[in-house]
Amino acid sequence: MITSPSGANTFIIRGFKNRQKLINHWKNGRTHRDEYPNFTIEQYVQRALELLEQPVSENILGHADRYGHIIRYDKTTNDFAKVHPYKGIITMFKPEDGEEYYMRALKGDLEHGGRT
């Protein structure tokens, strides 16, 4: 599988690495469940996958970090998501400072070997 930092992608793993990682991510620590009050856990996974597989566009920003993780940020919904192409979704959340958060991540990733 070849992944694109800015183009459309289709990932083999269609969710988190395993169910326990998803449950821990959804319910423990900074609970993303609170950020998506109208979503079920399954809808959360589907939305993350949907965002991560989209190509970069006017409203979807994206790049890859030095490890090959694909990152997407949706300006209209304030969703930030990251996936390991061979291990599954890492996270999706709504950053408090929105697009500024994404731009800092992009800058840092590009400085350390990421690509657009």
NORBELPE-V563434 format. One record per residue. N is the residue number from 0. RES is the residue in one small letter. SS is DSSP state (H for helix, E for strand, C for the rest). PHI is phi in radians with two decimals (999 if undefined). Layout:
n:res:ss:phi
N:RES:SS:PHI
N:RES:SS:PHI
//
This chain:
n:res:ss:phi
0:m:C:999
1:i:C:-1.86
2:t:C:-1.90
3:s:C:-2.08
4:p:C:-1.17
5:s:C:-2.24
6:g:C:-1.65
7:a:C:-1.24
8:n:C:-2.32
9:t:C:-2.30
10:f:C:-1.69
11:i:C:-1.20
12:i:C:-1.42
13:r:C:-1.70
14:g:C:3.00
15:f:E:-1.33
16:k:C:-0.95
17:n:C:-2.72
18:r:H:-1.08
19:q:H:-1.13
20:k:H:-1.08
21:l:H:-1.10
22:i:H:-1.09
23:n:H:-1.05
24:h:H:-1.20
25:w:H:-1.29
26:k:H:-1.92
27:n:C:-1.79
28:g:C:1.09
29:r:C:-1.30
30:t:C:-1.35
31:h:H:-1.24
32:r:H:-0.98
33:d:H:-1.18
34:e:H:-1.37
35:y:H:-2.22
36:p:C:-1.12
37:n:C:-1.69
38:f:C:-1.83
39:t:C:-1.46
40:i:H:-1.07
41:e:H:-1.20
42:q:H:-1.16
43:y:H:-1.06
44:v:H:-1.08
45:q:H:-1.08
46:r:H:-1.10
47:a:H:-1.06
48:l:H:-1.09
49:e:H:-0.99
50:l:H:-1.14
51:l:H:-1.15
52:e:H:-1.55
53:q:C:-1.32
54:p:C:-1.35
55:v:C:-1.09
56:s:C:-2.62
57:e:C:-1.02
58:n:C:-1.78
59:i:E:-1.92
60:l:E:-1.68
61:g:E:-2.94
62:h:E:-2.92
63:a:E:-2.13
64:d:C:-1.53
65:r:C:-1.14
66:y:C:-1.58
67:g:C:1.56
68:h:C:-1.13
69:i:E:-1.63
70:i:E:-2.09
71:r:E:-2.34
72:y:E:-2.34
73:d:E:-1.74
74:k:C:-1.14
75:t:C:-1.38
76:t:C:-1.91
77:n:C:1.05
78:d:E:-1.74
79:f:E:-1.98
80:a:E:-2.39
81:k:E:-2.45
82:v:E:-2.38
83:h:E:-1.62
84:p:C:-0.94
85:y:C:-1.93
86:k:C:-2.14
87:g:E:1.89
88:i:E:-1.12
89:i:E:-1.69
90:t:E:-2.87
91:m:E:-2.63
92:f:E:-2.76
93:k:C:-1.90
94:p:C:-1.14
95:e:C:-1.02
96:d:C:-1.86
97:g:H:0.86
98:e:H:-1.06
99:e:H:-1.05
100:y:H:-1.05
101:y:H:-1.04
102:m:H:-1.11
103:r:H:-1.16
104:a:H:-1.09
105:l:H:-1.03
106:k:H:-1.02
107:g:H:-1.09
108:d:H:-1.15
109:l:H:-1.14
110:e:H:-1.17
111:h:C:-2.02
112:g:C:1.75
113:g:C:-1.25
114:r:E:-2.58
115:t:C:-1.87
//
